[in-house]
Amino acid sequence: LFRSVVLVERATLELDDAANRGELNLYLRPMAPTPASDSLSSQPLWEEDLVVVHPADHPLAESSTPVALAEAAQYPLITIGRLDSPDLGFEVNESLRGEGLEPEVVQATNQPQTLAALVRAGIGVGLTNRLAMSISDTTELLIRPLRTTRRRRVAVYWDDTRAIAPATRALLTAIAAHEPPSCCQRLYPSQS
């Protein structure tokens, strides 16, 4: 059924650029920051909590749950994204800005397993989304909810100005109908 589908993995902003060049027919990405192209359509899929990741013996282990953002921001931070990007860990960064916090971000990565390894090595405290940590080896780490009103929302995107192949249409239908990962809550089009 999906004979012409090829899966690729790229950073969020790289996905947007590839879609603009016509290299992608469909892609999943966080809904924030909003893609720059006006020709994209989307179907909201799920939302999930932001979490703080730290070793079990870290001082944050003594804090209440969910962990206050200001409390986590007292430590060097590791997040998702690139240090040189204004959209560094977008949901996390927006949460920090919303509370007037400007913490020290010591490292950023697009790979959840790398974030977990850096936290385990004592480089800093991780701030990321729950799904990222649910697919990572979090041995010796605590994954705790972060006290913030922001959540990470994910959608599937496609370019409305291009014809959609039958295999792509079938995949889009299957993605939209599929239940979200167990750590996430389904979003419906009216919740975008």
C-alpha positions as CSV (number, residue, x, y, z in Angstrom):
1,L,0.0,0.0,0.0
2,F,2.8,2.5,0.9
3,R,5.3,1.4,-1.8
4,S,6.5,4.9,-2.6
5,V,6.9,6.1,1.0
6,V,10.4,6.9,2.3
7,L,10.9,7.9,5.9
8,V,13.5,10.5,6.9
9,E,14.4,12.1,10.2
10,R,15.5,15.7,10.4
11,A,15.4,18.6,12.8
12,T,12.1,20.6,12.8
13,L,13.3,23.6,10.9
14,E,15.2,21.3,8.4
15,L,11.8,19.6,7.8
16,D,10.2,22.9,6.9
17,D,13.0,23.8,4.5
18,A,12.8,20.3,2.9
19,A,9.0,20.7,2.5
20,N,9.5,24.1,0.9
21,R,11.9,22.5,-1.6
22,G,9.4,19.8,-2.5
23,E,11.5,17.0,-0.9
24,L,8.8,15.9,1.5
25,N,5.2,15.1,1.0
26,L,4.2,14.7,4.6
27,Y,6.0,15.4,7.9
28,L,5.4,15.4,11.6
29,R,6.6,18.3,13.6
30,P,5.7,20.4,16.7
31,M,3.1,23.0,15.9
32,A,5.3,25.7,17.4
33,P,7.1,27.5,16.0
34,T,4.6,27.9,13.2
35,P,6.0,26.9,9.8
36,A,6.9,29.9,7.7
37,S,5.1,28.7,4.5
38,D,1.6,29.7,3.9
39,S,1.0,26.7,1.5
40,L,1.1,24.2,4.3
41,S,-1.9,22.5,5.8
42,S,-1.9,20.5,8.9
43,Q,-3.8,17.9,11.0
44,P,-3.2,18.2,14.8
45,L,-2.3,14.8,16.2
46,W,-1.3,15.0,19.9
47,E,-0.1,17.1,22.8
48,E,2.2,16.2,25.6
49,D,3.7,17.5,28.8
50,L,7.1,19.1,29.1
51,V,9.4,17.3,31.6
52,V,12.5,17.9,33.6
53,V,15.2,15.1,33.5
54,H,17.7,14.7,36.2
55,P,19.8,12.1,38.0
56,A,18.1,10.5,41.0
57,D,20.7,12.0,43.4
58,H,20.3,15.5,42.0
59,P,19.1,18.3,44.4
60,L,15.9,18.6,42.3
61,A,14.9,15.1,43.5
62,E,13.9,16.8,46.8
63,S,11.6,19.3,45.1
64,S,7.8,18.8,44.7
65,T,6.2,17.4,41.7
66,P,5.5,18.9,39.2
67,V,8.8,20.7,39.3
68,A,8.6,24.5,39.2
69,L,10.3,25.9,36.1
70,A,12.1,28.5,38.1
71,E,13.6,25.7,40.3
72,A,14.8,23.7,37.3
73,A,16.2,26.9,35.8
74,Q,18.6,27.4,38.7
75,Y,20.8,24.6,37.1
76,P,22.7,24.4,33.8
77,L,20.1,23.3,31.2
78,I,20.2,20.9,28.3
79,T,17.3,21.1,25.8
80,I,16.2,20.1,22.3
81,G,17.3,22.2,19.4
82,R,20.5,24.0,18.4
83,L,22.3,26.5,20.6
84,D,22.6,28.9,17.6
85,S,18.8,28.8,16.8
86,P,16.3,31.4,18.1
87,D,13.8,28.5,18.2
88,L,16.0,26.5,20.7
89,G,13.7,24.1,22.5
90,F,10.7,26.2,21.5
91,E,8.1,25.2,24.0
92,V,10.7,25.1,26.8
93,N,12.1,28.4,25.8
94,E,8.7,30.0,25.6
95,S,7.9,28.7,29.0
96,L,11.1,30.2,30.4
97,R,10.5,33.6,28.7
98,G,6.9,33.6,30.0
99,E,8.2,33.4,33.5
100,G,10.9,36.0,32.9
101,L,13.7,33.4,33.3
102,E,17.0,33.5,31.4
103,P,18.8,30.3,32.5
104,E,22.2,29.0,31.4
105,V,21.6,26.6,28.5
106,V,24.8,24.6,28.3
107,Q,23.9,22.2,25.5
108,A,21.2,21.5,22.9
109,T,20.7,18.4,20.8
110,N,18.1,17.0,18.4
111,Q,18.5,13.5,19.8
112,P,16.6,12.6,22.9
113,Q,19.0,9.8,23.8
114,T,21.9,12.3,23.7
115,L,20.0,14.6,26.0
116,A,19.6,11.7,28.5
117,A,23.2,10.7,28.2
118,L,24.3,14.3,28.8
119,V,22.1,14.5,31.9
120,R,23.4,11.2,33.1
121,A,26.9,12.5,32.7
122,G,26.2,15.5,35.0
123,I,26.4,18.1,32.3
124,G,23.1,19.7,33.3
125,V,19.4,19.2,33.8
126,G,17.3,18.3,30.8
127,L,14.1,20.1,29.8
128,T,12.2,18.4,27.0
129,N,9.0,16.7,26.0
130,R,7.6,13.5,27.6
131,L,7.6,11.4,24.3
132,A,11.3,12.1,23.8
133,M,12.1,10.6,27.2
134,S,9.6,7.7,26.8
135,I,11.7,6.4,23.8
136,S,15.1,6.9,25.5
137,D,17.2,4.9,27.9
138,T,16.6,6.8,31.2
139,T,18.4,4.4,33.5
140,E,19.4,6.3,36.7
141,L,17.4,9.3,35.7
142,L,14.1,10.8,37.0
143,I,11.6,12.1,34.5
144,R,9.2,14.5,36.2
145,P,6.5,16.8,35.0
146,L,7.4,20.5,34.7
147,R,5.0,23.0,36.1
148,T,4.1,25.1,33.1
149,T,1.0,25.9,31.1
150,R,2.7,25.2,27.8
151,R,2.5,21.8,26.2
152,R,4.1,20.4,23.1
153,R,1.6,20.0,20.3
154,V,2.4,17.9,17.2
155,A,0.7,17.8,13.8
156,V,1.2,16.2,10.4
157,Y,1.9,18.8,7.6
158,W,1.7,18.7,3.9
159,D,1.9,21.3,1.1
160,D,-1.5,22.1,-0.4
161,T,0.0,23.5,-3.6
162,R,1.3,20.1,-4.6
163,A,-0.6,17.0,-5.8
164,I,-0.8,14.3,-3.2
165,A,-0.1,10.8,-4.5
166,P,-2.4,8.0,-3.5
167,A,0.2,6.4,-1.2
168,T,0.7,9.8,0.5
169,R,-3.0,10.3,0.9
170,A,-3.3,6.8,2.4
171,L,-0.5,7.4,4.8
172,L,-2.0,10.8,5.8
173,T,-5.3,9.1,6.5
174,A,-3.6,6.3,8.6
175,I,-1.5,8.8,10.6
176,A,-4.6,11.0,11.4
177,A,-6.6,7.9,12.5
178,H,-3.9,6.3,14.6
179,E,-4.0,6.7,18.3
180,P,-1.2,8.9,19.7
181,P,1.6,7.5,21.8
182,S,0.4,6.4,25.2
183,C,2.2,9.4,27.0
184,C,0.3,11.9,24.8
185,Q,-3.3,13.1,24.4
186,R,-5.1,13.3,21.1
187,L,-5.7,16.7,19.6
188,Y,-8.5,17.4,17.2
189,P,-8.6,19.9,14.4
190,S,-10.6,22.4,16.6
191,Q,-7.8,22.3,19.2
192,S,-5.1,23.7,16.8
